[in-house]
Amino acid sequence: MSIEKIRSECTALPKGWYKEEVIRQSGLSAGKSDVYYHSPDGKKIRSKPQLAREVGDMIDLSAFDFRTGRMLSGVLRKSKRLKGTQFDYARGVRNDASLVPPIRQTASIFKQPVTVVKTQNSRVKSELKHGPQDKPKQVFWEKRLQGLHASDINGNALESLNLPHNFKSVGPHVESDTLLQSIATSLHTSGQPITGQTGSKSSLDKNPGVYLNPDQPLMQALMVSEEDIKRQETKVLEARKRLEKALQVFAEA
């Protein structure tokens, strides 16, 4: 089958991109043409979603006509008026937050308009997220650290800190070491206040997978009083005095 190739520079795309139109000269498909685009580094693009992935954020292709290689001004003006509408070229679907069933669609098999009717009242969520999704945190994931201890240079396990008596763990078989690791991890990674589990102990023991908040440590809710703060300040002052004396002894030696 003989073909004819016509190459031209595409001004709608960044510099270095050009369009190639392949026209079939014989056969049953004579007269028909296929359109391709070539990147500056020689990569051949066969579809608009692939082109969008290659161009990235350099240019908005919402009004780009893949066959002609031009920006359609009418489509561009219309796309500016449609707020809340985004086109995901990677999947080839349109996400419109204003659409509410029933929606008028076209069946790809019969090529006839059909109406989608849902029995339940629902709305398309406006806070649709694209790209990589946040991985949910597993419940009781801290238990994987159970049995692990920090060691000194000689390999001897260091003693764990003793938590105050009012620190109560929640969850099945959660020991004091696991509770300490859970609190330390929350203080290090969480940007929200650490309050502990707000659910009642009976509900947590009955069904922890439902009532447990994975963003909070594995402890019952605890309120810090003014007396607790004063006692902690006293301990800090005493520790500073001991450190000051130790530094004086070290300087005199």
Backbone as CSV, one residue per row, in Angstrom:
resi,resn,N_x,N_y,N_z,CA_x,CA_y,CA_z,C_x,C_y,C_z
1,MET,0.859,-1.192,0.000,0.000,0.000,0.000,0.889,1.234,0.000
2,SER,0.733,2.112,-0.992,1.521,3.329,-1.079,0.917,4.412,-0.210
3,ILE,1.793,5.194,0.384,1.352,6.277,1.259,2.125,7.545,0.926
4,GLU,1.588,8.660,1.377,2.226,9.961,1.206,2.327,10.638,2.567
5,LYS,3.506,11.113,2.901,3.730,11.752,4.187,3.925,13.253,4.001
6,ILE,3.169,14.010,4.789,3.279,15.471,4.757,3.668,15.942,6.151
7,ARG,4.802,16.570,6.255,5.281,17.051,7.545,5.243,18.575,7.576
8,SER,4.808,19.106,8.698,4.724,20.563,8.853,4.966,20.933,10.308
9,GLU,5.468,22.118,10.509,5.715,22.603,11.867,4.383,22.940,12.540
10,CYS,4.258,22.558,13.810,3.027,22.816,14.565,3.275,23.996,15.502
11,THR,2.685,25.146,15.153,2.911,26.354,15.946,2.150,26.344,17.271
12,ALA,1.113,25.481,17.392,0.338,25.428,18.638,1.097,24.716,19.752
13,LEU,2.105,23.941,19.393,2.902,23.212,20.375,4.233,23.924,20.585
14,PRO,4.965,23.562,21.634,6.265,24.201,21.875,7.211,24.035,20.696
15,LYS,8.247,24.835,20.672,9.199,24.842,19.562,9.885,23.482,19.447
16,GLY,10.004,23.005,18.213,10.647,21.726,17.970,9.681,20.611,17.648
17,TRP,8.392,20.809,17.933,7.376,19.810,17.616,6.901,20.015,16.176
18,TYR,6.670,18.905,15.478,6.091,19.014,14.138,5.053,17.914,13.914
19,LYS,4.146,18.198,12.989,3.024,17.314,12.688,3.322,16.514,11.429
20,GLU,2.915,15.246,11.451,3.072,14.375,10.273,1.714,13.794,9.904
21,GLU,1.286,14.013,8.667,0.032,13.468,8.165,0.346,12.419,7.101
22,VAL,-0.080,11.186,7.340,0.176,10.066,6.426,-1.103,9.796,5.641
23,ILE,-1.062,10.034,4.314,-2.228,9.867,3.436,-2.073,8.565,2.661
24,ARG,-3.093,7.719,2.739,-3.075,6.446,2.018,-3.482,6.669,0.560
25,GLN,-2.678,6.096,-0.349,-2.882,6.327,-1.783,-3.647,5.203,-2.469
26,SER,-3.735,4.034,-1.856,-4.384,2.911,-2.519,-5.107,2.055,-1.500
27,GLY,-5.823,1.043,-2.007,-6.546,0.155,-1.124,-7.934,0.669,-0.786
28,LEU,-8.625,-0.051,0.108,-9.976,0.333,0.496,-9.997,1.635,1.287
29,SER,-8.891,1.946,1.949,-8.828,3.176,2.752,-8.121,4.304,2.020
30,ALA,-8.083,4.261,0.703,-7.429,5.317,-0.074,-8.077,6.666,0.198
31,GLY,-7.263,7.669,0.373,-7.754,9.009,0.656,-7.823,9.352,2.128
32,LYS,-7.825,8.341,2.983,-7.845,8.587,4.423,-6.430,8.863,4.929
33,SER,-6.372,9.528,6.060,-5.064,9.928,6.579,-4.987,9.674,8.083
34,ASP,-3.782,9.484,8.539,-3.473,9.344,9.954,-2.544,10.475,10.363
35,VAL,-2.779,11.007,11.576,-2.007,12.153,12.059,-1.123,11.712,13.215
36,TYR,0.130,12.093,13.158,1.091,11.827,14.219,1.841,13.116,14.543
37,TYR,2.433,13.145,15.733,3.262,14.274,16.135,4.617,13.742,16.593
38,HIS,5.636,14.515,16.331,6.990,14.119,16.686,7.580,15.175,17.625
39,SER,8.141,14.688,18.736,8.743,15.583,19.723,10.137,16.003,19.261
40,PRO,10.710,17.020,19.902,12.064,17.443,19.518,13.103,16.333,19.647
41,ASP,12.880,15.372,20.553,13.839,14.281,20.698,13.508,13.084,19.819
42,GLY,12.542,13.228,18.895,12.256,12.184,17.923,11.201,11.177,18.332
43,LYS,10.492,11.411,19.435,9.477,10.460,19.870,8.197,10.664,19.068
44,LYS,7.567,9.547,18.640,6.353,9.590,17.828,5.125,9.497,18.717
45,ILE,4.213,10.456,18.568,3.004,10.532,19.379,1.816,10.161,18.500
46,ARG,0.977,9.226,19.008,-0.110,8.705,18.202,-1.498,9.136,18.676
47,SER,-1.612,9.739,19.866,-2.929,10.099,20.383,-2.805,11.356,21.242
48,LYS,-3.961,11.983,21.513,-3.974,13.198,22.318,-3.612,12.931,23.778
49,PRO,-4.121,11.835,24.406,-3.683,11.553,25.780,-2.181,11.365,25.891
50,GLN,-1.560,10.697,24.909,-0.111,10.525,24.931,0.594,11.861,24.751
51,LEU,0.037,12.719,23.904,0.604,14.045,23.704,0.539,14.871,24.982
52,ALA,-0.588,14.769,25.714,-0.735,15.508,26.961,0.276,15.047,27.990
53,ARG,0.559,13.744,28.028,1.563,13.249,28.979,2.958,13.726,28.630
54,GLU,3.252,13.869,27.348,4.581,14.307,26.938,4.778,15.801,27.165
55,VAL,3.746,16.588,26.816,3.864,18.045,26.954,3.821,18.463,28.416
56,GLY,2.987,17.736,29.224,2.899,18.039,30.652,2.205,19.355,30.909
57,ASP,2.803,20.164,31.784,2.202,21.442,32.183,2.670,22.611,31.317
58,MET,3.398,22.319,30.231,3.916,23.419,29.412,2.810,24.149,28.658
59,ILE,1.741,23.439,28.306,0.686,24.046,27.503,-0.639,23.372,27.831
60,ASP,-1.734,24.134,27.766,-3.081,23.619,28.011,-3.643,23.090,26.698
61,LEU,-3.940,21.790,26.646,-4.429,21.153,25.425,-5.938,20.947,25.420
62,SER,-6.654,21.625,26.303,-8.103,21.429,26.357,-8.794,21.874,25.073
63,ALA,-8.230,22.861,24.350,-8.834,23.343,23.102,-8.002,22.951,21.887
64,PHE,-7.090,21.998,22.039,-6.213,21.594,20.942,-6.886,20.516,20.107
65,ASP,-6.939,20.727,18.776,-7.502,19.748,17.850,-6.361,18.878,17.332
66,PHE,-6.398,17.595,17.662,-5.290,16.700,17.342,-5.120,16.521,15.830
67,ARG,-6.227,16.530,15.062,-6.125,16.276,13.626,-5.592,17.475,12.863
68,THR,-6.047,18.671,13.218,-5.602,19.860,12.478,-4.354,20.480,13.079
69,GLY,-4.080,20.198,14.360,-2.911,20.793,14.996,-3.104,22.243,15.372
70,ARG,-4.357,22.669,15.549,-4.640,24.064,15.877,-5.451,24.149,17.160
71,MET,-5.405,25.314,17.777,-6.224,25.608,18.939,-7.574,26.129,18.476
72,LEU,-8.668,25.506,18.939,-10.018,25.928,18.560,-10.460,27.036,19.500
73,SER,-10.608,28.233,18.962,-10.931,29.386,19.809,-12.293,29.244,20.456
74,GLY,-13.282,28.686,19.734,-14.612,28.518,20.310,-14.605,27.569,21.483
75,VAL,-13.855,26.464,21.372,-13.758,25.508,22.477,-13.012,26.119,23.639
76,LEU,-12.000,26.938,23.347,-11.228,27.578,24.405,-12.089,28.528,25.214
77,ARG,-12.952,29.319,24.535,-13.839,30.234,25.256,-14.847,29.454,26.084
78,LYS,-15.342,28.340,25.548,-16.317,27.532,26.268,-15.686,26.878,27.491
79,SER,-14.445,26.421,27.360,-13.785,25.769,28.493,-13.527,26.743,29.620
80,LYS,-13.336,28.031,29.315,-13.138,29.025,30.364,-14.417,29.277,31.140
81,ARG,-15.574,29.113,30.452,-16.841,29.347,31.136,-17.221,28.175,32.027
82,LEU,-16.760,26.979,31.710,-17.122,25.787,32.477,-16.201,25.658,33.674
83,LYS,-16.607,26.210,34.786,-15.825,26.104,36.005,-16.116,24.762,36.687
84,GLY,-15.102,24.206,37.290,-15.252,22.923,37.960,-15.160,21.741,37.028
85,THR,-14.787,21.965,35.739,-14.673,20.880,34.779,-13.214,20.673,34.451
86,GLN,-12.748,19.441,34.521,-11.382,19.102,34.198,-11.386,17.894,33.280
87,PHE,-10.406,17.861,32.365,-10.290,16.723,31.453,-9.029,15.970,31.797
88,ASP,-9.185,14.719,32.103,-8.055,13.872,32.453,-7.612,13.147,31.186
89,TYR,-6.537,13.639,30.542,-6.101,13.052,29.287,-5.521,11.659,29.485
90,ALA,-5.029,11.376,30.678,-4.440,10.065,30.924,-5.496,8.961,30.838
91,ARG,-6.736,9.292,31.225,-7.807,8.296,31.187,-8.829,8.576,30.096
92,GLY,-8.825,9.781,29.556,-9.740,10.112,28.477,-11.170,10.303,28.933
93,VAL,-11.378,10.795,30.160,-12.730,11.022,30.659,-12.828,12.440,31.188
94,ARG,-14.038,12.950,31.222,-14.276,14.294,31.728,-14.910,14.208,33.105
95,ASN,-14.338,14.959,34.035,-14.851,15.005,35.399,-15.531,16.347,35.611
96,ASP,-16.829,16.351,35.657,-17.597,17.579,35.792,-18.327,17.533,37.124
97,ALA,-17.970,18.447,38.017,-18.574,18.449,39.343,-20.021,18.925,39.319
98,SER,-20.458,19.507,38.199,-21.825,20.014,38.137,-22.807,18.982,37.607
99,LEU,-22.313,17.822,37.159,-23.208,16.805,36.605,-23.908,16.054,37.715
100,VAL,-25.207,15.923,37.606,-26.006,15.167,38.558,-26.906,14.232,37.761
101,PRO,-26.948,12.930,38.098,-27.804,11.996,37.356,-29.267,12.446,37.379
102,PRO,-30.104,12.110,36.345,-29.689,11.339,35.162,-28.853,12.152,34.178
103,ILE,-27.882,11.489,33.530,-26.959,12.136,32.622,-27.206,11.593,31.221
104,ARG,-27.251,12.473,30.253,-27.435,12.078,28.862,-26.092,11.635,28.303
105,GLN,-26.003,10.381,27.877,-24.767,9.841,27.349,-25.033,9.117,26.036
106,THR,-23.960,8.690,25.372,-24.063,7.958,24.124,-23.416,6.601,24.298
107,ALA,-24.175,5.544,24.035,-23.633,4.200,24.154,-22.672,3.941,23.010
108,SER,-21.444,3.464,23.322,-20.429,3.265,22.287,-20.752,2.091,21.386
109,ILE,-21.606,1.162,21.852,-21.917,-0.024,21.042,-22.998,0.299,20.015
110,PHE,-24.090,0.902,20.475,-25.235,1.136,19.584,-25.176,2.487,18.887
111,LYS,-24.286,3.365,19.334,-24.194,4.708,18.753,-25.515,5.446,18.832
112,GLN,-26.269,5.181,19.894,-27.547,5.837,20.089,-27.556,6.500,21.460
113,PRO,-28.221,7.664,21.583,-28.272,8.327,22.889,-29.105,7.527,23.887
114,VAL,-28.592,7.398,25.077,-29.294,6.699,26.151,-29.297,7.597,27.371
115,THR,-30.164,7.297,28.316,-30.272,8.058,29.542,-29.917,7.162,30.718
116,VAL,-28.948,7.604,31.530,-28.540,6.869,32.716,-29.374,7.351,33.895
117,VAL,-30.121,6.458,34.508,-30.991,6.789,35.629,-30.572,5.952,36.822
118,LYS,-30.291,6.602,37.947,-29.922,5.904,39.174,-31.073,5.999,40.167
119,THR,-31.311,4.892,40.869,-32.413,4.851,41.832,-32.082,5.593,43.107
120,GLN,-30.816,5.757,43.421,-30.410,6.444,44.646,-30.005,7.867,44.319
121,ASN,-30.366,8.778,45.213,-29.986,10.175,45.040,-28.520,10.341,45.411
122,SER,-27.740,10.790,44.458,-26.303,10.958,44.718,-25.806,12.149,43.932
123,ARG,-24.722,12.687,44.398,-24.076,13.810,43.733,-22.612,13.472,43.477
124,VAL,-22.112,13.974,42.371,-20.702,13.766,42.081,-19.889,14.625,43.034
125,LYS,-18.939,14.027,43.712,-18.144,14.778,44.692,-17.308,15.839,43.981
126,SER,-17.339,17.025,44.528,-16.568,18.111,43.923,-15.098,18.032,44.281
127,GLU,-14.782,17.353,45.393,-13.386,17.285,45.810,-12.704,16.053,45.235
128,LEU,-12.871,15.824,43.910,-12.223,14.697,43.261,-10.720,14.936,43.211
129,LYS,-9.949,13.906,43.519,-8.498,14.014,43.531,-7.946,13.178,42.391
130,HIS,-6.986,13.735,41.665,-6.357,13.045,40.567,-4.902,12.762,40.918
131,GLY,-4.330,11.812,40.221,-2.951,11.457,40.491,-2.847,10.489,41.646
132,PRO,-1.679,10.410,42.247,-1.480,9.440,43.347,-2.341,9.774,44.553
133,GLN,-3.007,8.779,45.099,-3.864,8.953,46.254,-3.077,8.726,47.537
134,ASP,-3.509,9.367,48.612,-2.867,9.174,49.911,-3.159,7.766,50.415
135,LYS,-2.103,7.053,50.773,-2.274,5.687,51.252,-2.844,5.721,52.661
136,PRO,-3.960,5.031,52.911,-4.540,5.058,54.262,-3.628,4.373,55.262
137,LYS,-3.647,4.895,56.494,-2.808,4.330,57.552,-3.496,3.107,58.145
138,GLN,-2.752,2.041,58.311,-3.313,0.815,58.849,-3.578,0.959,60.345
139,VAL,-4.647,0.312,60.807,-4.961,0.300,62.228,-3.985,-0.636,62.939
140,PHE,-3.458,-0.182,64.070,-2.509,-0.941,64.879,-1.209,-1.245,64.119
141,TRP,-0.819,-0.350,63.193,0.434,-0.596,62.476,1.635,-0.500,63.411
142,GLU,1.490,0.214,64.561,2.607,0.344,65.500,2.996,-0.996,66.125
143,LYS,2.075,-1.974,66.089,2.385,-3.270,66.701,3.503,-3.997,65.952
144,ARG,3.811,-3.541,64.733,4.939,-4.131,64.017,6.269,-3.787,64.694
145,LEU,6.290,-2.712,65.486,7.499,-2.325,66.210,7.624,-3.037,67.547
146,GLN,6.621,-3.829,67.898,6.626,-4.489,69.197,7.779,-5.490,69.275
147,GLY,8.512,-5.437,70.381,9.650,-6.324,70.570,10.964,-5.749,70.098
148,LEU,10.940,-4.570,69.434,12.171,-3.925,68.976,12.632,-2.914,70.017
149,HIS,13.930,-2.885,70.299,14.483,-1.988,71.304,15.757,-1.343,70.768
150,ALA,15.988,-0.116,71.217,17.235,0.556,70.876,18.374,-0.060,71.673
151,SER,19.567,-0.109,71.072,20.731,-0.714,71.714,21.902,0.244,71.674
152,ASP,22.846,0.044,72.631,24.060,0.857,72.636,25.086,0.258,71.676
153,ILE,26.287,0.829,71.662,27.296,0.375,70.709,27.753,-1.046,70.994
154,ASN,27.524,-1.528,72.223,27.903,-2.894,72.574,26.793,-3.902,72.306
155,GLY,25.638,-3.429,71.819,24.536,-4.329,71.532,23.607,-4.572,72.685
156,ASN,23.809,-3.877,73.796,22.940,-4.051,74.960,21.682,-3.200,74.795
157,ALA,20.530,-3.791,75.041,19.260,-3.081,74.886,19.129,-1.987,75.942
158,LEU,18.726,-0.791,75.514,18.523,0.321,76.430,17.180,0.182,77.127
159,GLU,17.116,0.652,78.356,15.868,0.565,79.107,14.824,1.539,78.543
160,SER,13.593,1.112,78.529,12.520,1.957,78.027,12.100,2.975,79.077
161,LEU,11.518,4.063,78.599,11.019,5.079,79.511,9.773,4.574,80.216
162,ASN,9.601,5.012,81.446,8.410,4.667,82.209,7.368,5.768,82.027
163,LEU,6.241,5.424,81.427,5.183,6.403,81.210,4.427,6.650,82.503
164,PRO,3.846,7.840,82.657,3.020,8.118,83.843,1.867,7.129,83.974
165,HIS,1.403,6.980,85.205,0.367,5.990,85.470,-0.950,6.312,84.788
166,ASN,-1.190,7.599,84.440,-2.462,7.957,83.809,-2.442,7.763,82.293
167,PHE,-1.356,7.251,81.745,-1.303,6.922,80.324,-1.838,5.500,80.162
168,LYS,-3.036,5.359,79.620,-3.695,4.068,79.475,-3.746,3.685,77.998
169,SER,-3.251,2.494,77.678,-3.273,2.023,76.293,-4.647,1.494,75.922
170,VAL,-4.940,1.488,74.622,-6.191,0.942,74.097,-5.849,-0.021,72.969
171,GLY,-6.737,-0.965,72.742,-6.534,-1.932,71.677,-6.100,-3.278,72.210
172,PRO,-6.294,-4.317,71.439,-5.958,-5.673,71.888,-4.455,-5.881,71.996
173,HIS,-4.007,-6.315,73.182,-2.615,-6.698,73.424,-1.631,-5.564,73.110
174,VAL,-1.990,-4.341,73.450,-1.091,-3.200,73.268,-0.319,-3.011,74.571
175,GLU,0.991,-3.273,74.541,1.821,-3.161,75.728,2.351,-1.750,75.869
176,SER,3.039,-1.510,77.008,3.540,-0.166,77.297,4.595,0.272,76.286
177,ASP,5.431,-0.661,75.821,6.441,-0.301,74.821,5.783,0.132,73.510
178,THR,4.736,-0.580,73.103,4.027,-0.203,71.885,3.346,1.145,72.042
179,LEU,2.806,1.400,73.231,2.168,2.697,73.498,3.187,3.820,73.393
180,LEU,4.379,3.621,73.951,5.419,4.641,73.881,5.836,4.898,72.438
181,GLN,6.000,3.854,71.650,6.359,4.016,70.245,5.256,4.728,69.465
182,SER,4.013,4.444,69.817,2.896,5.096,69.139,2.861,6.588,69.440
183,ILE,3.089,6.953,70.709,3.099,8.379,71.082,4.260,9.106,70.416
184,ALA,5.445,8.488,70.432,6.615,9.127,69.827,6.415,9.328,68.329
185,THR,5.820,8.355,67.655,5.581,8.485,66.214,4.582,9.591,65.920
186,SER,3.522,9.687,66.715,2.525,10.737,66.494,3.114,12.121,66.706
187,LEU,3.951,12.276,67.727,4.581,13.575,67.974,5.537,13.951,66.843
188,HIS,6.125,12.962,66.203,7.118,13.235,65.162,6.487,13.489,63.797
189,THR,5.414,12.782,63.470,4.852,12.845,62.118,3.564,13.652,62.010
190,SER,2.811,13.787,63.088,1.504,14.437,62.994,1.624,15.941,63.205
191,GLY,0.873,16.682,62.400,0.852,18.129,62.563,-0.343,18.628,63.341
192,GLN,-1.172,17.722,63.839,-2.346,18.107,64.600,-2.131,17.808,66.080
193,PRO,-2.948,18.392,66.955,-2.785,18.142,68.393,-2.942,16.671,68.737
194,ILE,-2.141,16.212,69.689,-2.207,14.828,70.153,-3.154,14.779,71.346
195,THR,-4.290,14.151,71.169,-5.299,14.073,72.221,-5.559,12.649,72.689
196,GLY,-5.094,11.659,71.931,-5.465,10.286,72.236,-6.800,9.934,71.610
197,GLN,-7.280,8.724,71.913,-8.538,8.256,71.353,-9.721,8.856,72.112
198,THR,-10.605,9.506,71.369,-11.747,10.167,71.995,-12.902,9.220,72.258
199,GLY,-12.888,8.036,71.643,-13.969,7.082,71.866,-13.889,6.460,73.250
200,SER,-15.011,5.955,73.722,-15.040,5.333,75.039,-14.275,4.016,75.020
201,LYS,-13.780,3.618,76.183,-12.993,2.391,76.264,-13.831,1.165,75.905
202,SER,-15.110,1.173,76.287,-15.967,0.030,75.972,-16.150,-0.130,74.469
203,SER,-16.349,0.992,73.752,-16.527,0.905,72.298,-15.240,0.503,71.601
204,LEU,-14.098,0.987,72.112,-12.821,0.615,71.509,-12.515,-0.858,71.725
205,ASP,-12.836,-1.371,72.909,-12.604,-2.786,73.170,-13.570,-3.667,72.378
206,LYS,-14.780,-3.157,72.145,-15.782,-3.947,71.433,-15.473,-4.037,69.950
207,ASN,-15.142,-2.912,69.321,-14.859,-2.888,67.887,-13.814,-1.817,67.596
208,PRO,-12.534,-2.087,67.876,-11.506,-1.058,67.689,-11.314,-0.665,66.232
209,GLY,-11.585,-1.565,65.296,-11.394,-1.226,63.895,-12.324,-0.135,63.413
210,VAL,-13.445,0.070,64.089,-14.418,1.082,63.689,-14.216,2.378,64.456
211,TYR,-13.983,2.260,65.762,-13.951,3.449,66.613,-12.538,3.991,66.837
212,LEU,-11.521,3.317,66.365,-10.149,3.777,66.583,-9.762,4.802,65.532
213,ASN,-9.177,5.902,65.961,-8.688,6.944,65.056,-7.212,6.672,64.757
214,PRO,-6.847,6.289,63.507,-5.457,5.941,63.221,-4.504,7.125,63.276
215,ASP,-5.026,8.364,63.276,-4.169,9.542,63.352,-3.786,9.898,64.781
216,GLN,-4.315,9.185,65.769,-4.007,9.434,67.169,-3.303,8.215,67.755
217,PRO,-2.460,8.415,68.771,-1.746,7.278,69.365,-2.706,6.317,70.058
218,LEU,-2.191,5.127,70.380,-3.008,4.061,70.962,-3.153,4.256,72.466
219,MET,-3.757,5.356,72.869,-3.957,5.655,74.270,-5.307,6.332,74.448
220,GLN,-5.842,6.214,75.662,-7.096,6.886,75.967,-6.876,8.396,76.029
221,ALA,-7.952,9.124,75.775,-7.868,10.581,75.797,-7.355,11.064,77.151
222,LEU,-6.439,12.020,77.106,-5.785,12.509,78.326,-5.757,14.026,78.302
223,MET,-6.199,14.633,79.395,-6.165,16.086,79.531,-4.962,16.478,80.389
224,VAL,-4.158,17.405,79.887,-2.992,17.897,80.625,-3.422,19.107,81.451
225,SER,-3.261,19.007,82.761,-3.683,20.080,83.658,-2.518,21.038,83.930
226,GLU,-2.831,22.145,84.608,-1.804,23.105,84.981,-0.801,22.497,85.958
227,GLU,-1.278,21.642,86.861,-0.375,20.983,87.796,0.621,20.084,87.073
228,ASP,0.166,19.395,86.025,1.073,18.563,85.246,2.164,19.408,84.590
229,ILE,1.780,20.566,84.082,2.750,21.442,83.435,3.763,21.962,84.453
230,LYS,3.309,22.338,85.648,4.219,22.845,86.678,5.184,21.756,87.136
231,ARG,4.689,20.537,87.328,5.572,19.444,87.720,6.636,19.181,86.650
232,GLN,6.243,19.263,85.382,7.207,19.038,84.312,8.240,20.163,84.264
233,GLU,7.805,21.402,84.485,8.749,22.518,84.526,9.748,22.355,85.665
234,THR,9.283,21.868,86.812,10.183,21.629,87.943,11.231,20.578,87.596
235,LYS,10.826,19.503,86.926,11.771,18.472,86.522,12.799,19.017,85.538
236,VAL,12.356,19.877,84.622,13.285,20.451,83.641,14.308,21.347,84.337
237,LEU,13.874,22.157,85.304,14.794,23.026,86.033,15.811,22.217,86.833
238,GLU,15.355,21.141,87.466,16.279,20.296,88.221,17.302,19.641,87.296
239,ALA,16.848,19.199,86.130,17.781,18.588,85.184,18.802,19.588,84.674
240,ARG,18.385,20.832,84.472,19.323,21.867,84.026,20.356,22.181,85.100
241,LYS,19.948,22.195,86.369,20.895,22.458,87.451,21.929,21.345,87.540
242,ARG,21.479,20.087,87.426,22.426,18.982,87.458,23.393,19.039,86.282
243,LEU,22.883,19.423,85.101,23.750,19.556,83.938,24.753,20.686,84.118
244,GLU,24.317,21.793,84.733,25.219,22.918,84.973,26.351,22.513,85.927
245,LYS,26.009,21.771,86.985,27.036,21.304,87.913,28.007,20.341,87.232
246,ALA,27.486,19.475,86.396,28.347,18.544,85.691,29.304,19.261,84.748
247,LEU,28.847,20.307,84.087,29.724,21.069,83.197,30.800,21.828,83.976
248,GLN,30.447,22.310,85.177,31.456,22.989,86.001,32.540,22.017,86.439
249,VAL,32.129,20.821,86.884,33.110,19.813,87.283,33.999,19.431,86.114
250,PHE,33.410,19.309,84.950,34.194,18.937,83.753,35.177,20.037,83.381
251,ALA,34.774,21.337,83.560,35.663,22.446,83.219,36.819,22.557,84.223
252,GLU,36.564,22.245,85.487,37.624,22.336,86.502,38.603,21.174,86.423
253,ALA,38.197,20.075,85.835,39.071,18.897,85.784,40.220,19.096,84.794
